[in-house]
Amino acid sequence: MTKPTRLSHSEFAIIKTHAEHGYQILKSIPFPWPIAKVAYQHHERMDGSGYPQGLKGEDILLEARIIAVADVIESMATSRPYRHALGLDAALVEIETNAGKLYDPQVVKAALSLFREQGYQLSQPTN
């Protein structure tokens, strides 16, 4: 993830395997929660357009739906080697616009409340 330019289709396909790899690493650890499945499902989307399984709606664990929204906010609001941060406002617009389509509407509502009403801020990385 340190490539300073846009990923090719084949490079992105490799990146998309991280959900499966995370699942394989975590599945044999006896957590009291479904951590491995959450890692496996955190890129699934409510409309079935996500990966790696194409799960829809309630077939996606609630915990994975929460991580999906948190992941989108964090990834858009912070800089990456290949792009500058898009900002928290853009991230919140993304989840709000796609609530019910890509993201669980109740999870989006909670996230928006956390940031907009309760003033939560993402911590800034220390270098």
C-alpha positions in Angstrom: 0.0 0.0 0.0 2.9 2.4 -0.5 2.6 2.7 -4.3 2.4 6.4 -5.0 0.1 6.0 -8.0 -3.2 4.5 -8.8 -3.4 0.7 -8.6 -3.9 -1.3 -11.7 -6.9 -3.8 -11.9 -4.6 -6.7 -11.2 -2.9 -4.9 -8.2 -6.4 -4.1 -6.8 -7.4 -7.7 -7.2 -4.4 -8.6 -5.0 -5.4 -6.0 -2.4 -8.9 -7.4 -2.3 -7.5 -10.7 -1.0 -6.8 -9.1 2.4 -10.2 -10.0 3.7 -9.7 -13.7 3.0 -6.1 -13.6 4.4 -7.3 -11.9 7.6 -9.9 -14.6 8.0 -7.4 -17.3 7.5 -5.1 -15.8 10.1 -7.8 -15.2 12.7 -10.1 -18.2 12.2 -8.3 -20.6 14.6 -8.0 -18.1 17.5 -10.8 -18.7 20.1 -12.2 -15.2 20.4 -15.5 -14.9 22.2 -16.8 -12.9 19.2 -16.8 -13.7 15.5 -13.7 -11.7 14.8 -12.5 -13.8 11.8 -15.9 -13.5 10.1 -16.0 -9.8 10.7 -12.5 -9.5 9.1 -13.8 -11.6 6.2 -17.0 -9.5 5.7 -15.8 -5.9 6.3 -15.9 -5.1 2.6 -19.3 -6.6 1.9 -22.0 -4.0 1.0 -25.7 -4.0 1.8 -26.7 -4.2 -1.8 -24.4 -7.2 -2.5 -21.9 -5.2 -4.4 -19.0 -5.8 -2.0 -16.4 -8.6 -1.7 -15.3 -11.3 -1.3 -18.6 -13.2 -1.0 -21.1 -10.7 -2.4 -23.2 -10.9 0.8 -26.3 -8.7 1.2 -28.1 -7.0 4.0 -28.7 -9.0 7.1 -26.4 -11.8 5.8 -23.6 -9.5 6.7 -22.7 -9.6 10.4 -23.6 -6.4 12.3 -20.1 -6.1 13.5 -18.8 -6.3 9.9 -21.3 -3.6 8.9 -20.0 -1.4 11.7 -16.3 -2.0 10.7 -17.3 -1.3 7.0 -18.5 2.2 7.9 -15.6 2.9 10.2 -13.2 1.7 7.5 -14.7 4.0 4.9 -14.6 7.0 7.2 -11.0 6.4 8.2 -9.7 5.6 4.8 -11.3 8.7 3.2 -10.5 11.0 6.0 -6.8 10.2 6.2 -4.0 10.4 3.6 -2.7 7.4 1.7 0.6 7.1 -0.2 -1.3 7.3 -3.4 -3.6 10.3 -2.5 -4.1 13.1 0.0 -6.9 12.8 2.5 -10.3 13.5 1.1 -11.4 14.7 4.5 -13.9 13.8 7.2 -16.7 15.9 5.6 -16.4 13.9 2.3 -16.3 10.6 4.2 -19.5 11.5 6.1 -21.2 12.6 2.9 -20.2 9.3 1.3 -21.8 7.2 4.1 -24.8 9.4 4.3 -25.4 9.3 0.6 -25.1 5.5 0.4 -26.9 4.6 3.6 -29.2 1.8 2.8 -27.5 1.0 -0.5 -23.9 0.3 0.5 -23.9 0.8 4.3 -26.3 -0.2 7.1 -28.6 2.8 7.7 -28.6 2.4 11.5 -24.8 2.2 11.6 -24.5 5.3 9.4 -27.0 7.1 11.7 -24.8 6.2 14.7 -21.6 7.3 13.0 -23.1 10.6 11.8 -24.3 11.3 15.4 -20.9 10.5 16.8 -19.1 12.9 14.5 -21.7 15.6 13.9 -23.5 15.8 17.2 -21.0 14.5 19.7 -18.0 16.1 18.1 -15.9 12.9 17.8 -12.6 13.5 16.0 -10.2 10.9 14.4 -6.9 10.9 16.1 -4.1 12.3 13.9 -1.1 10.0 13.1 2.1 10.8 14.9 5.2 10.6 12.7 
